[in-house]
Amino acid sequence: METLSLLLDGFSVALSPTNIMMALWGALIGTLVGMLPGLGPTSTIAILLPVTTVLGPTEGIIMLAGIYYGSMYGGSTTAILLNIPGEVSAVPTSLDGYPLAKQGRGGPALGIAAIGSFIAGTMGVIGLVFFAPLLADQALKFGSPEYFALMFLALTVIVNLAGASLIKGLIMGLFGYLLSMTGIGLTGGQVRFSFGIEPLEAGIDIISVVIGLFAISEVIKGMEENTKSIAVGKITNIYPKFKEIRENSGAMFRGGLVGFFLGLLPGCSAAVTTFLAYDLEKKVSKNPERFGHGEMKGVAAPEAANNATSSSGFIPLLALGIPSSTTLAVLLAGFMLNGLTPGPTLFEEHSEFVWAVIASMFVGNVMLLVLNLPLIGLWAKLTKIPYGIMGPVILILSFVGAYSINNSLFDVFVAIIFGVIGYFLQKYRWPVVPLLLAFVLGPMFEKSFIQSMAMSKGSFAIFFTRPISLTILLLALVLFVVSIVMMKRTKSRVKDAVGSDVEITE
């Protein structure tokens, strides 16, 4: 009852005209930032940090928090309609969202993404209200061996994302991991795989890789195929039907749970949780062969995980002062800039501020739903714009997004190179997503392994003598076997589908 009373007091502050306006601005800016490749919430929040000293701590942090979870919504729009994931976390959404857009079902896909994001985001904030101290305390039990086991578990997703050939998927995963090692090594500070190219000493930026593999490669493919527009079928409806919402509610709930619990762990960002949620949904589906060809659950699950992760990340931030992602680390700087130190004492010394921010997240999630649903019809019309116009626009957005990361033309060249690589990979049916997943997980996988070896003085026994890491590794082994079985099952179903009305390709 005390928690509910504090939350109601928080709403009395969050619902003031000024704070409502700050939440609205944050939601709008965040949605726009999420749609634009390369910009991202991290750099946007960093740019706007000084503004919080003028607005005041409550108003400023409410706006910055709105930008963070608002960007989670925005990333789905271009991922679904244009196959341009604004963030790495939007990549799983594009796997089925873009095929749906090409079928003329981009509107319902956007609607499911918005509703799933709202439901999971609200679930995350409810968890923040009631379970922050308990869950944050459990998250602290994760050390380097547990993170290594978790990253190993995440890498088993490659099996389900390998497509028709497991060997090709594993090769692409290895290629992605080798790419992630480019730059300064984690031990000794030695430069690796730069080949004398100075910009490579800082490593390869993930956003440039994403833009190249998905956006630029798609434009090249469209030019070759002389594509007239993105949607190949007539757009028959804009909003999802109630039946579709009901059928996808389970995927939203499961994705929300995956995103919420894993979002508590430092370093386990939405870029990881969305892939895991997508993989889980494919495993529990009765028709896994539909994934990658326009399965609505493949949109609902990762979008739910995305927003649940952004909400649950505030639990270790507020309760312990531990940011679970780069964006929240920048937001932590915003707290410090305003003389606020996140941790147990924050709830005691600045109770009104904490509960106002939490209450504003409920308000912000409702605002995002209200803002996004009416715009679905407008966004869906983008898919009917002639490709002769849309193609150059996508290229311009891609180049600007790649350049804006570090204000460097080198990143643009990287995006172009990966665009060509992505085109040939798609043409010859080599899976792209395992490359990207291994690239994202590579640094965390390597770092946790090195730290674990240092802790155990080179003994691998550390992974098997700690209960949590052992449990996760056993789970990874089980999921690997299940994935192999499901791959064979999916291949069988694909063969059965040949000659039917549904076109399914390997």
PyMOL commands that set and color helices and strands:
alter all, ss='L'
color gray80, all
select helices_A, chain A and resi 2-14+17-35+40-55+57-82+88-102+106-139+144-155+157-160+166-180+198-202+206-225+242-262+270-284+288-290+297-312+314-320+326-337+344-349+351-384+387-406+409-427+433-456+462-465+467-497
alter helices_A, ss='H'
color red, helices_A
select strands_A, chain A and resi 183-184+191-192
alter strands_A, ss='S'
color yellow, strands_A
deselect
rebuild
show_as cartoon
